[in-house]
Amino acid sequence: MLKPMEWVRQNCLWARRLHLALKGMGAAELLMGEAVALGIERNAWTREDLVLSTKIFFGSMPPRGSSGYVKSRKSVNRIGLSRKHIIEGTKASLRRMKLKYVDLVFCHRYDPLCNMEEVVRSFNTLIDMGLCFYWGTSEWTAQQIQEAKGVAERLGLVGPSFDQPEYNLFAREKVEVEFAQLYPSIGLTTWSPLASGVLTGKYSKGVPEGSRLSLKEFKARPDYKYFMRLAEQTEKLRPVAAKLNCTLGQLALAWCLANPNVSTVIGGASNEKQIEENLGALEVVDKLTPEILKEIDQIMGTKPKLSRSMAQVQYRLRPLRHKL
């Protein structure tokens, strides 16, 4: 069987196409389906080897040029967490990827317009239909997750098993403080481990042309100067990375993976070299001893402290159950 990176090297054209297609509504899933099928055909993997997921909330319109695509309209039935959109949206995602099922389905956002019982029942319907094995959330608060778990417990149904929060050396409070009382009953698939590339160190000496921070829309953001200050802070980690014989990006990724409550880290890459560098972080995780982690905390100064008010919130979350 081909190793994953060998497959990427032999199909680097497809890898570039995938990166370019991420902006297309649903187009990335079409290409992901092609990748899964091609990998199976070339004995790189079997379907059972893969853990595939999709997200439901914002919806997707057909790719540009397909029949039914209307640029100026977005159906209200193609957004949110109604029973209709959860089931139809998941089926549409599976059709695009040419799959019979996915392993995981995420609620991409919390929907204040939908009753929690409807949401919980609808995701259990997906499981009963064999369209997924587990469901979870993305960017929900601890209280919202606890409410869903309480509803599921009351109804004898399956509750959310995971969430997808932002987590990196600059964004730590949600994972390390707010969610503290949810572990170990929930797993985490975290995003933005490199803080929009800042933690790779590539912005320490200015903004390279063609990078994310060089884009006009990024420069217009009110937090642009804040990102540049973070770049200066990142540079202080370089001696630690040198000590571990790794890059700053690998150090940042490994730091996320070293958290025992994090099961998966979503890393971004725009070329094969970046993919290989990201995978190299796996070899750094075991080098992050308690002493190294403490040194990183002292350098960054971003470790959140549990305030009295947050402690009270966590105490109230512990016995929270959905009430009739």
Sequence and secondary structure as in RCSB ss.txt:
>XXXX:A:sequence
MLKPMEWVRQNCLWARRLHLALKGMGAAELLMGEAVALGIERNAWTREDLVLSTKIFFGSMPPRGSSGYVKSRKS
VNRIGLSRKHIIEGTKASLRRMKLKYVDLVFCHRYDPLCNMEEVVRSFNTLIDMGLCFYWGTSEWTAQQIQEAKG
VAERLGLVGPSFDQPEYNLFAREKVEVEFAQLYPSIGLTTWSPLASGVLTGKYSKGVPEGSRLSLKEFKARPDYK
YFMRLAEQTEKLRPVAAKLNCTLGQLALAWCLANPNVSTVIGGASNEKQIEENLGALEVVDKLTPEILKEIDQIM
GTKPKLSRSMAQVQYRLRPLRHKL
>XXXX:A:secstr
   HHHHHHHTHHHHHHHHHHTTSTTHHHHHHHHHHHHHHHTTS  GGG   EEEESS     TTSTT  TT   
GGGSSS HHHHHHHHHHHHHHHT S  SEEEE S  TTS HHHHHHHHHHHHHTTS SEEEEES  HHHHHHHHH
HHHHHT     EEE B BTTB HIIIIITGGGTTS EEEEB TTTTTGGGTTTTTS  TTSGGGSHHHHTSTTHH
HHHHHHHHHGGGHHHHHHTTS HHHHHHHHHHTSTTEEEE    SSHHHHHHHHGGGGTGGG  HHHHHHHHHHH
       HHHHHHHHHHTT     
